[in-house]
Amino acid sequence: MPMTGNPRVLISLFLLTAYVFVVPVAGFFVTTGAYLAAHIAFLGIRPAWLVLAVVAGALIFLYLVFIQFLGVPIPHGALY
């Protein structure tokens, strides 16, 4: 019996795998923003303003917590 997966799970795994490989090249914030936007849109949130608001909020939150508050070094790439 051939093993076939749910296409939604496979696409999510592809996005996550691509994220892992692109972070060192493009940088954490650029890749995280693109990943979140792609995944949120893929999951069905349609209004573009809502996707942009969630991505912007998440990136600001991550910046404030990890860089400003904790002082954790973030991987930088060619874009940032």
Backbone as XML, in Angstrom:
<?xml version="1.0"?>
<chain id="A" units="angstrom">
  <residue number="1" name="MET">
    <atom name="N" x="0.842" y="-1.168" z="0.000"/>
    <atom name="CA" x="0.000" y="0.000" z="0.000"/>
    <atom name="C" x="0.893" y="1.239" z="0.000"/>
  </residue>
  <residue number="2" name="PRO">
    <atom name="N" x="0.810" y="2.065" z="-1.022"/>
    <atom name="CA" x="1.679" y="3.248" z="-1.076"/>
    <atom name="C" x="1.281" y="4.261" z="-0.004"/>
  </residue>
  <residue number="3" name="MET">
    <atom name="N" x="2.292" y="4.914" z="0.492"/>
    <atom name="CA" x="2.057" y="5.896" z="1.538"/>
    <atom name="C" x="1.864" y="7.270" z="0.900"/>
  </residue>
  <residue number="4" name="THR">
    <atom name="N" x="0.712" y="7.824" z="1.068"/>
    <atom name="CA" x="0.455" y="9.164" z="0.556"/>
    <atom name="C" x="0.103" y="10.050" z="1.729"/>
  </residue>
  <residue number="5" name="GLY">
    <atom name="N" x="0.623" y="11.275" z="1.685"/>
    <atom name="CA" x="0.378" y="12.188" z="2.790"/>
    <atom name="C" x="-0.672" y="13.220" z="2.440"/>
  </residue>
  <residue number="6" name="ASN">
    <atom name="N" x="-1.123" y="13.860" z="3.447"/>
    <atom name="CA" x="-2.052" y="14.957" z="3.281"/>
    <atom name="C" x="-1.305" y="16.106" z="2.604"/>
  </residue>
  <residue number="7" name="PRO">
    <atom name="N" x="-1.819" y="16.650" z="1.517"/>
    <atom name="CA" x="-1.106" y="17.719" z="0.810"/>
    <atom name="C" x="-0.871" y="18.955" z="1.679"/>
  </residue>
  <residue number="8" name="ARG">
    <atom name="N" x="-1.791" y="19.263" z="2.590"/>
    <atom name="CA" x="-1.603" y="20.419" z="3.468"/>
    <atom name="C" x="-0.412" y="20.207" z="4.396"/>
  </residue>
  <residue number="9" name="VAL">
    <atom name="N" x="-0.262" y="18.996" z="4.895"/>
    <atom name="CA" x="0.870" y="18.694" z="5.769"/>
    <atom name="C" x="2.172" y="18.747" z="4.975"/>
  </residue>
  <residue number="10" name="LEU">
    <atom name="N" x="2.151" y="18.201" z="3.773"/>
    <atom name="CA" x="3.359" y="18.204" z="2.948"/>
    <atom name="C" x="3.784" y="19.623" z="2.579"/>
  </residue>
  <residue number="11" name="ILE">
    <atom name="N" x="2.829" y="20.481" z="2.264"/>
    <atom name="CA" x="3.164" y="21.867" z="1.941"/>
    <atom name="C" x="3.703" y="22.580" z="3.175"/>
  </residue>
  <residue number="12" name="SER">
    <atom name="N" x="3.111" y="22.334" z="4.330"/>
    <atom name="CA" x="3.615" y="22.932" z="5.569"/>
    <atom name="C" x="5.031" y="22.466" z="5.856"/>
  </residue>
  <residue number="13" name="LEU">
    <atom name="N" x="5.301" y="21.199" z="5.663"/>
    <atom name="CA" x="6.661" y="20.676" z="5.871"/>
    <atom name="C" x="7.640" y="21.276" z="4.864"/>
  </residue>
  <residue number="14" name="PHE">
    <atom name="N" x="7.204" y="21.456" z="3.626"/>
    <atom name="CA" x="8.052" y="22.087" z="2.628"/>
    <atom name="C" x="8.388" y="23.521" z="3.027"/>
  </residue>
  <residue number="15" name="LEU">
    <atom name="N" x="7.385" y="24.286" z="3.458"/>
    <atom name="CA" x="7.624" y="25.669" z="3.880"/>
    <atom name="C" x="8.589" y="25.723" z="5.054"/>
  </residue>
  <residue number="16" name="LEU">
    <atom name="N" x="8.415" y="24.837" z="6.013"/>
    <atom name="CA" x="9.302" y="24.812" z="7.172"/>
    <atom name="C" x="10.719" y="24.409" z="6.786"/>
  </residue>
  <residue number="17" name="THR">
    <atom name="N" x="10.851" y="23.441" z="5.909"/>
    <atom name="CA" x="12.178" y="23.016" z="5.447"/>
    <atom name="C" x="12.862" y="24.131" z="4.666"/>
  </residue>
  <residue number="18" name="ALA">
    <atom name="N" x="12.127" y="24.794" z="3.799"/>
    <atom name="CA" x="12.688" y="25.921" z="3.051"/>
    <atom name="C" x="13.119" y="27.020" z="4.014"/>
  </residue>
  <residue number="19" name="TYR">
    <atom name="N" x="12.337" y="27.268" z="5.044"/>
    <atom name="CA" x="12.676" y="28.274" z="6.056"/>
    <atom name="C" x="14.030" y="27.980" z="6.692"/>
  </residue>
  <residue number="20" name="VAL">
    <atom name="N" x="14.235" y="26.736" z="7.073"/>
    <atom name="CA" x="15.490" y="26.339" z="7.735"/>
    <atom name="C" x="16.690" y="26.586" z="6.821"/>
  </residue>
  <residue number="21" name="PHE">
    <atom name="N" x="16.544" y="26.311" z="5.536"/>
    <atom name="CA" x="17.671" y="26.471" z="4.617"/>
    <atom name="C" x="17.885" y="27.925" z="4.173"/>
  </residue>
  <residue number="22" name="VAL">
    <atom name="N" x="16.847" y="28.749" z="4.235"/>
    <atom name="CA" x="16.967" y="30.128" z="3.763"/>
    <atom name="C" x="17.428" y="31.078" z="4.868"/>
  </residue>
  <residue number="23" name="VAL">
    <atom name="N" x="17.204" y="30.748" z="6.135"/>
    <atom name="CA" x="17.608" y="31.637" z="7.233"/>
    <atom name="C" x="19.078" y="32.035" z="7.154"/>
  </residue>
  <residue number="24" name="PRO">
    <atom name="N" x="20.020" y="31.117" z="6.954"/>
    <atom name="CA" x="21.427" y="31.543" z="6.902"/>
    <atom name="C" x="21.750" y="32.435" z="5.700"/>
  </residue>
  <residue number="25" name="VAL">
    <atom name="N" x="20.976" y="32.329" z="4.649"/>
    <atom name="CA" x="21.237" y="33.101" z="3.436"/>
    <atom name="C" x="20.599" y="34.488" z="3.517"/>
  </residue>
  <residue number="26" name="ALA">
    <atom name="N" x="19.331" y="34.545" z="3.868"/>
    <atom name="CA" x="18.595" y="35.809" z="3.831"/>
    <atom name="C" x="18.536" y="36.510" z="5.180"/>
  </residue>
  <residue number="27" name="GLY">
    <atom name="N" x="18.763" y="35.800" z="6.255"/>
    <atom name="CA" x="18.666" y="36.390" z="7.582"/>
    <atom name="C" x="17.375" y="35.997" z="8.271"/>
  </residue>
  <residue number="28" name="PHE">
    <atom name="N" x="17.385" y="36.118" z="9.593"/>
    <atom name="CA" x="16.264" y="35.661" z="10.403"/>
    <atom name="C" x="14.988" y="36.441" z="10.144"/>
  </residue>
  <residue number="29" name="PHE">
    <atom name="N" x="15.053" y="37.768" z="10.197"/>
    <atom name="CA" x="13.830" y="38.565" z="10.102"/>
    <atom name="C" x="13.216" y="38.535" z="8.712"/>
  </residue>
  <residue number="30" name="VAL">
    <atom name="N" x="14.019" y="38.571" z="7.687"/>
    <atom name="CA" x="13.490" y="38.518" z="6.319"/>
    <atom name="C" x="12.829" y="37.163" z="6.069"/>
  </residue>
  <residue number="31" name="THR">
    <atom name="N" x="13.515" y="36.107" z="6.451"/>
    <atom name="CA" x="12.989" y="34.765" z="6.226"/>
    <atom name="C" x="11.758" y="34.502" z="7.072"/>
  </residue>
  <residue number="32" name="THR">
    <atom name="N" x="11.785" y="34.942" z="8.327"/>
    <atom name="CA" x="10.643" y="34.731" z="9.203"/>
    <atom name="C" x="9.418" y="35.477" z="8.686"/>
  </residue>
  <residue number="33" name="GLY">
    <atom name="N" x="9.601" y="36.701" z="8.215"/>
    <atom name="CA" x="8.482" y="37.451" z="7.659"/>
    <atom name="C" x="7.893" y="36.773" z="6.435"/>
  </residue>
  <residue number="34" name="ALA">
    <atom name="N" x="8.759" y="36.320" z="5.544"/>
    <atom name="CA" x="8.286" y="35.641" z="4.330"/>
    <atom name="C" x="7.605" y="34.318" z="4.678"/>
  </residue>
  <residue number="35" name="TYR">
    <atom name="N" x="8.193" y="33.571" z="5.615"/>
    <atom name="CA" x="7.609" y="32.291" z="6.028"/>
    <atom name="C" x="6.228" y="32.496" z="6.645"/>
  </residue>
  <residue number="36" name="LEU">
    <atom name="N" x="6.130" y="33.441" z="7.568"/>
    <atom name="CA" x="4.843" y="33.683" z="8.214"/>
    <atom name="C" x="3.789" y="34.120" z="7.206"/>
  </residue>
  <residue number="37" name="ALA">
    <atom name="N" x="4.155" y="35.034" z="6.326"/>
    <atom name="CA" x="3.194" y="35.503" z="5.321"/>
    <atom name="C" x="2.733" y="34.358" z="4.432"/>
  </residue>
  <residue number="38" name="ALA">
    <atom name="N" x="3.672" y="33.539" z="3.969"/>
    <atom name="CA" x="3.312" y="32.416" z="3.094"/>
    <atom name="C" x="2.451" y="31.398" z="3.822"/>
  </residue>
  <residue number="39" name="HIS">
    <atom name="N" x="2.817" y="31.078" z="5.044"/>
    <atom name="CA" x="2.084" y="30.054" z="5.774"/>
    <atom name="C" x="0.694" y="30.544" z="6.194"/>
  </residue>
  <residue number="40" name="ILE">
    <atom name="N" x="0.610" y="31.782" z="6.634"/>
    <atom name="CA" x="-0.697" y="32.319" z="7.016"/>
    <atom name="C" x="-1.617" y="32.386" z="5.797"/>
  </residue>
  <residue number="41" name="ALA">
    <atom name="N" x="-1.099" y="32.844" z="4.670"/>
    <atom name="CA" x="-1.901" y="32.889" z="3.448"/>
    <atom name="C" x="-2.305" y="31.481" z="3.021"/>
  </residue>
  <residue number="42" name="PHE">
    <atom name="N" x="-1.389" y="30.533" z="3.128"/>
    <atom name="CA" x="-1.685" y="29.150" z="2.766"/>
    <atom name="C" x="-2.776" y="28.561" z="3.663"/>
  </residue>
  <residue number="43" name="LEU">
    <atom name="N" x="-2.782" y="28.942" z="4.926"/>
    <atom name="CA" x="-3.783" y="28.412" z="5.850"/>
    <atom name="C" x="-5.155" y="29.029" z="5.668"/>
  </residue>
  <residue number="44" name="GLY">
    <atom name="N" x="-5.246" y="30.071" z="4.837"/>
    <atom name="CA" x="-6.554" y="30.560" z="4.469"/>
    <atom name="C" x="-6.943" y="31.928" z="4.975"/>
  </residue>
  <residue number="45" name="ILE">
    <atom name="N" x="-6.052" y="32.639" z="5.638"/>
    <atom name="CA" x="-6.380" y="33.995" z="6.057"/>
    <atom name="C" x="-6.240" y="34.878" z="4.833"/>
  </residue>
  <residue number="46" name="ARG">
    <atom name="N" x="-7.339" y="35.420" z="4.365"/>
    <atom name="CA" x="-7.349" y="36.084" z="3.072"/>
    <atom name="C" x="-7.052" y="37.577" z="3.067"/>
  </residue>
  <residue number="47" name="PRO">
    <atom name="N" x="-7.579" y="38.372" z="3.978"/>
    <atom name="CA" x="-7.307" y="39.810" z="3.842"/>
    <atom name="C" x="-5.814" y="40.096" z="3.970"/>
  </residue>
  <residue number="48" name="ALA">
    <atom name="N" x="-5.265" y="40.736" z="2.957"/>
    <atom name="CA" x="-3.831" y="41.010" z="2.946"/>
    <atom name="C" x="-3.424" y="41.895" z="4.112"/>
  </residue>
  <residue number="49" name="TRP">
    <atom name="N" x="-4.302" y="42.814" z="4.505"/>
    <atom name="CA" x="-3.953" y="43.698" z="5.618"/>
    <atom name="C" x="-3.809" y="42.908" z="6.906"/>
  </residue>
  <residue number="50" name="LEU">
    <atom name="N" x="-4.599" y="41.840" z="7.070"/>
    <atom name="CA" x="-4.507" y="41.024" z="8.281"/>
    <atom name="C" x="-3.215" y="40.214" z="8.287"/>
  </residue>
  <residue number="51" name="VAL">
    <atom name="N" x="-2.847" y="39.672" z="7.131"/>
    <atom name="CA" x="-1.582" y="38.940" z="7.030"/>
    <atom name="C" x="-0.421" y="39.871" z="7.345"/>
  </residue>
  <residue number="52" name="LEU">
    <atom name="N" x="-0.411" y="41.058" z="6.760"/>
    <atom name="CA" x="0.664" y="42.016" z="7.013"/>
    <atom name="C" x="0.688" y="42.458" z="8.470"/>
  </residue>
  <residue number="53" name="ALA">
    <atom name="N" x="-0.467" y="42.647" z="9.077"/>
    <atom name="CA" x="-0.521" y="43.063" z="10.478"/>
    <atom name="C" x="0.028" y="41.984" z="11.401"/>
  </residue>
  <residue number="54" name="VAL">
    <atom name="N" x="-0.328" y="40.734" z="11.149"/>
    <atom name="CA" x="0.169" y="39.634" z="11.979"/>
    <atom name="C" x="1.672" y="39.473" z="11.809"/>
  </residue>
  <residue number="55" name="VAL">
    <atom name="N" x="2.146" y="39.535" z="10.578"/>
    <atom name="CA" x="3.585" y="39.396" z="10.322"/>
    <atom name="C" x="4.354" y="40.547" z="10.965"/>
  </residue>
  <residue number="56" name="ALA">
    <atom name="N" x="3.882" y="41.772" z="10.785"/>
    <atom name="CA" x="4.563" y="42.923" z="11.382"/>
    <atom name="C" x="4.562" y="42.829" z="12.904"/>
  </residue>
  <residue number="57" name="GLY">
    <atom name="N" x="3.445" y="42.455" z="13.483"/>
    <atom name="CA" x="3.368" y="42.300" z="14.934"/>
    <atom name="C" x="4.299" y="41.222" z="15.452"/>
  </residue>
  <residue number="58" name="ALA">
    <atom name="N" x="4.356" y="40.106" z="14.749"/>
    <atom name="CA" x="5.234" y="39.011" z="15.164"/>
    <atom name="C" x="6.704" y="39.413" z="15.065"/>
  </residue>
  <residue number="59" name="LEU">
    <atom name="N" x="7.076" y="40.096" z="13.988"/>
    <atom name="CA" x="8.467" y="40.514" z="13.828"/>
    <atom name="C" x="8.865" y="41.552" z="14.864"/>
  </residue>
  <residue number="60" name="ILE">
    <atom name="N" x="7.976" y="42.480" z="15.158"/>
    <atom name="CA" x="8.265" y="43.480" z="16.198"/>
    <atom name="C" x="8.405" y="42.799" z="17.553"/>
  </residue>
  <residue number="61" name="PHE">
    <atom name="N" x="7.503" y="41.869" z="17.846"/>
    <atom name="CA" x="7.574" y="41.128" z="19.103"/>
    <atom name="C" x="8.888" y="40.356" z="19.216"/>
  </residue>
  <residue number="62" name="LEU">
    <atom name="N" x="9.256" y="39.633" z="18.156"/>
    <atom name="CA" x="10.505" y="38.870" z="18.181"/>
    <atom name="C" x="11.711" y="39.779" z="18.357"/>
  </residue>
  <residue number="63" name="TYR">
    <atom name="N" x="11.719" y="40.905" z="17.673"/>
    <atom name="CA" x="12.823" y="41.860" z="17.802"/>
    <atom name="C" x="12.934" y="42.369" z="19.237"/>
  </residue>
  <residue number="64" name="LEU">
    <atom name="N" x="11.819" y="42.798" z="19.789"/>
    <atom name="CA" x="11.840" y="43.352" z="21.148"/>
    <atom name="C" x="12.264" y="42.317" z="22.186"/>
  </residue>
  <residue number="65" name="VAL">
    <atom name="N" x="11.732" y="41.104" z="22.079"/>
    <atom name="CA" x="12.049" y="40.075" z="23.074"/>
    <atom name="C" x="13.475" y="39.581" z="22.929"/>
  </residue>
  <residue number="66" name="PHE">
    <atom name="N" x="13.861" y="39.153" z="21.737"/>
    <atom name="CA" x="15.155" y="38.494" z="21.587"/>
    <atom name="C" x="16.338" y="39.448" z="21.496"/>
  </residue>
  <residue number="67" name="ILE">
    <atom name="N" x="16.166" y="40.585" z="20.847"/>
    <atom name="CA" x="17.298" y="41.500" z="20.685"/>
    <atom name="C" x="17.343" y="42.528" z="21.810"/>
  </residue>
  <residue number="68" name="GLN">
    <atom name="N" x="16.244" y="43.205" z="22.042"/>
    <atom name="CA" x="16.239" y="44.273" z="23.033"/>
    <atom name="C" x="16.246" y="43.742" z="24.467"/>
  </residue>
  <residue number="69" name="PHE">
    <atom name="N" x="15.383" y="42.783" z="24.774"/>
    <atom name="CA" x="15.232" y="42.319" z="26.147"/>
    <atom name="C" x="16.267" y="41.267" z="26.532"/>
  </residue>
  <residue number="70" name="LEU">
    <atom name="N" x="16.411" y="40.237" z="25.704"/>
    <atom name="CA" x="17.307" y="39.128" z="26.050"/>
    <atom name="C" x="18.721" y="39.281" z="25.505"/>
  </residue>
  <residue number="71" name="GLY">
    <atom name="N" x="18.898" y="40.081" z="24.469"/>
    <atom name="CA" x="20.225" y="40.261" z="23.884"/>
    <atom name="C" x="20.748" y="39.040" z="23.156"/>
  </residue>
  <residue number="72" name="VAL">
    <atom name="N" x="19.853" y="38.239" z="22.610"/>
    <atom name="CA" x="20.232" y="37.025" z="21.891"/>
    <atom name="C" x="20.700" y="37.390" z="20.490"/>
  </residue>
  <residue number="73" name="PRO">
    <atom name="N" x="21.834" y="36.877" z="20.062"/>
    <atom name="CA" x="22.261" y="37.168" z="18.677"/>
    <atom name="C" x="21.353" y="36.436" z="17.671"/>
  </residue>
  <residue number="74" name="ILE">
    <atom name="N" x="20.974" y="37.173" z="16.647"/>
    <atom name="CA" x="20.065" y="36.643" z="15.633"/>
    <atom name="C" x="20.875" y="36.410" z="14.360"/>
  </residue>
  <residue number="75" name="PRO">
    <atom name="N" x="20.651" y="35.295" z="13.647"/>
    <atom name="CA" x="21.399" y="35.047" z="12.413"/>
    <atom name="C" x="21.124" y="36.124" z="11.358"/>
  </residue>
  <residue number="76" name="HIS">
    <atom name="N" x="22.187" y="36.712" z="10.870"/>
    <atom name="CA" x="22.080" y="37.705" z="9.796"/>
    <atom name="C" x="22.495" y="37.052" z="8.491"/>
  </residue>
  <residue number="77" name="GLY">
    <atom name="N" x="21.856" y="37.460" z="7.412"/>
    <atom name="CA" x="22.196" y="36.953" z="6.088"/>
    <atom name="C" x="22.535" y="38.104" z="5.181"/>
  </residue>
  <residue number="78" name="ALA">
    <atom name="N" x="22.479" y="37.861" z="3.910"/>
    <atom name="CA" x="22.820" y="38.868" z="2.910"/>
    <atom name="C" x="21.807" y="40.017" z="2.910"/>
  </residue>
  <residue number="79" name="LEU">
    <atom name="N" x="20.534" y="39.721" z="3.197"/>
    <atom name="CA" x="19.515" y="40.755" z="3.171"/>
    <atom name="C" x="19.389" y="41.483" z="4.501"/>
  </residue>
  <residue number="80" name="TYR">
    <atom name="N" x="19.609" y="40.773" z="5.620"/>
    <atom name="CA" x="19.646" y="41.374" z="6.949"/>
    <atom name="C" x="20.183" y="40.375" z="7.930"/>
  </residue>
</chain>
